[in-house]
Amino acid sequence: MTASHWVLFRGRQACIVGPANRQGEGIAVDDAADHIFGIVLLNDWSARDIQRWEYVPLGPFNGKNWVSSHLSHLYDRKRCVECATKV
């Protein structure tokens, strides 16, 4: 297979989570902020030509999850709260 000639990427926001909750136990909505360590910007890359080629026999598969990358800067939870309160 050759390199992809039709690449799509989407900018997304990803949360880095921690501390963990106990396996099988949920986290209350009011406590969710305590489990967010920080936020990064994430690029979700899709090889659309590969995705279109494999879609008929397999459904969306490798072309959909081609690669992900993120910015090296992490916005910690404290900074996110400071920014959100200024808006």
For each residue, the residues with C-beta under 8 A, 3 or more apart:
1: 50
2: 5
3:
4: 7 47 48 49 50 63 66
5: 2 49
6: 47 48 49
7: 4 45 46 47 48 66
8: 45 46 48
9: 43 44 45 46
10: 43 44 46
11: 41 42 43
12: 41 42 43 44
13: 39 40 41 42
14: 39 40 41 42 70
15: 36 37 38 39
16: 36 37 38 39 40 74
17: 20 35 36 37
18: 35 37
19: 35
20: 17 35
21: 25 26 27 35
22: 25
23:
24:
25: 21 22
26: 21
27: 21 31 32 35
28: 31 32
29: 32
30:
31: 27 28 34 35
32: 27 28 29 35 36
33: 36 77 81
34: 31
35: 17 18 19 20 21 27 31 32
36: 15 16 17 32 33 39 77 80
37: 15 16 17 18 76 77
38: 15 16 74 75 76 77 80
39: 13 14 15 16 36 74 75 77 80
40: 13 14 16 70 71 73 74 75
41: 11 12 13 14 70 71
42: 11 12 13 14 68 69 70 71
43: 9 10 11 12 68 69 70
44: 9 10 12 68
45: 7 8 9 66 67 68 69
46: 7 8 9 10 51 63 64 65 66
47: 4 6 7 50 51 62 63 66
48: 4 6 7 8 51 52 63
49: 4 5 6 52 53 63
50: 1 4 47 53 54 62 63 66
51: 46 47 48 54 55 60 61 62 63 64
52: 48 49 55 63
53: 49 50 63
54: 50 51 57 58 60 61 62 63
55: 51 52 58 59 60 63
56:
57: 54
58: 54 55 61
59: 55
60: 51 54 55 63 64
61: 51 54 58 64 65
62: 47 50 51 54 65 66
63: 4 46 47 48 49 50 51 52 53 54 55 60 66
64: 46 51 60 61
65: 46 61 62 68
66: 4 7 45 46 47 50 62 63
67: 45
68: 42 43 44 45 65
69: 42 43 45
70: 14 40 41 42 43
71: 40 41 42
72:
73: 40
74: 16 38 39 40
75: 38 39 40 79 80 83
76: 37 38 79 80
77: 33 36 37 38 39 80 81
78: 81 82
79: 75 76 82 83
80: 36 38 39 75 76 77 83 84
81: 33 77 78 84 85
82: 78 79 85 86
83: 75 79 80 86 87
84: 80 81 87
85: 81 82
86: 82 83
87: 83 84
